[in-house]
Amino acid sequence: MAGKRAPRAAAPEKAALAKLAELASRGVAPDRVRREVESIVTTWRESATAYEDRAELRERLEEMRDQLAEGVEAAAEAVEEMDQDEKAAVTASRKALSALTAGRDALSAAHASIRL
């Protein structure tokens, strides 16, 4: 086969957001999502030594937090619109919402902790 390219790796923040979304969809505990965010940020922080690197990391975290905040808002609206008689679906949606909220809050804390 001529010239098949390997798929391009997703930007680190897209891969991280996908991981958080996957965890939330599985209904993991909010604390698990918080720990995942902390792990991701720790890895990125270790490579961000120069001022420019820290500024880029801070910007990346801000963008991720904003995207996750939009997801939290959409999930909250979806929970409100659900038929409350569907107990299992409501419970699963609330777990996912809690996990997404924990991720957003952890990203906010990580963003605030980076000093330039």
C-alpha positions in Angstrom: 0.0 0.0 0.0 1.4 3.3 -1.0 1.9 6.0 1.5 -0.4 5.2 4.4 0.3 7.6 7.2 0.1 6.8 10.9 -2.7 8.7 12.5 -1.6 12.0 14.1 -1.5 12.0 17.9 -4.2 14.2 19.4 -3.0 17.3 21.2 -2.2 16.5 24.8 -5.2 18.6 26.1 -7.6 16.8 23.7 -6.3 13.4 24.8 -6.6 14.5 28.5 -10.2 15.7 28.0 -11.1 12.5 26.2 -9.7 10.5 29.1 -11.8 12.6 31.6 -14.9 12.2 29.5 -14.4 8.5 29.3 -14.0 8.2 33.1 -17.1 10.3 33.6 -19.1 8.2 31.2 -18.1 5.1 33.2 -19.5 6.7 36.3 -16.3 6.7 38.3 -16.1 8.6 41.6 -15.4 12.3 41.5 -12.2 11.7 43.5 -10.9 9.4 40.8 -11.4 12.1 38.2 -9.7 14.7 40.5 -6.7 12.3 40.9 -6.5 11.8 37.1 -6.4 15.6 36.6 -3.7 15.9 39.2 -1.6 13.1 37.5 -1.9 14.8 34.1 -1.0 18.2 35.4 2.0 16.8 37.4 3.3 15.2 34.3 2.9 18.4 32.3 4.4 20.5 35.1 7.6 18.4 35.2 8.4 19.4 31.7 7.4 23.1 32.1 10.5 24.7 33.5 10.9 27.9 31.7 8.6 30.9 32.1 7.2 30.4 28.5 6.5 26.7 29.3 4.6 27.7 32.5 2.6 30.3 30.6 1.7 27.8 27.9 0.7 25.2 30.6 -1.4 27.8 32.4 -3.1 28.7 29.1 -3.7 25.0 28.2 -5.3 24.4 31.6 -7.5 27.5 31.3 -8.7 26.3 27.9 -9.4 22.8 29.2 -11.2 24.1 32.2 -13.4 26.3 30.0 -14.2 23.3 27.7 -15.0 21.1 30.7 -17.2 23.8 32.2 -19.2 23.8 29.0 -19.6 20.1 29.4 -20.7 20.4 33.0 -23.3 23.0 31.9 -24.6 20.7 29.2 -24.7 17.7 31.5 -26.5 19.6 34.1 -29.1 20.7 31.6 -29.5 17.1 30.4 -30.1 15.9 33.9 -32.7 18.5 34.5 -34.5 17.6 31.3 -34.5 13.8 32.0 -37.6 11.9 32.9 -37.1 11.7 36.7 -39.0 8.4 36.7 -36.1 6.7 34.9 -34.1 6.2 38.1 -31.1 4.3 36.6 -30.6 6.9 33.9 -30.9 9.8 36.3 -28.5 8.2 38.7 -25.9 7.4 36.0 -26.2 11.0 34.6 -25.8 12.5 38.1 -22.6 10.4 38.6 -21.2 11.6 35.3 -22.1 15.2 36.2 -20.4 14.9 39.5 -17.3 13.4 37.9 -17.2 16.2 35.3 -17.6 18.8 38.0 -14.7 17.4 39.9 -12.6 17.5 36.8 -13.5 21.1 36.2 -12.7 22.1 39.8 -9.4 20.2 39.7 -8.4 22.0 36.5 -9.4 25.4 38.1 -7.2 24.6 41.1 -4.3 23.5 38.9 -4.6 26.6 36.8 -4.6 28.9 39.9 -1.6 27.1 41.3 0.7 27.9 38.4 2.7 31.0 39.2 4.5 32.8 36.4 
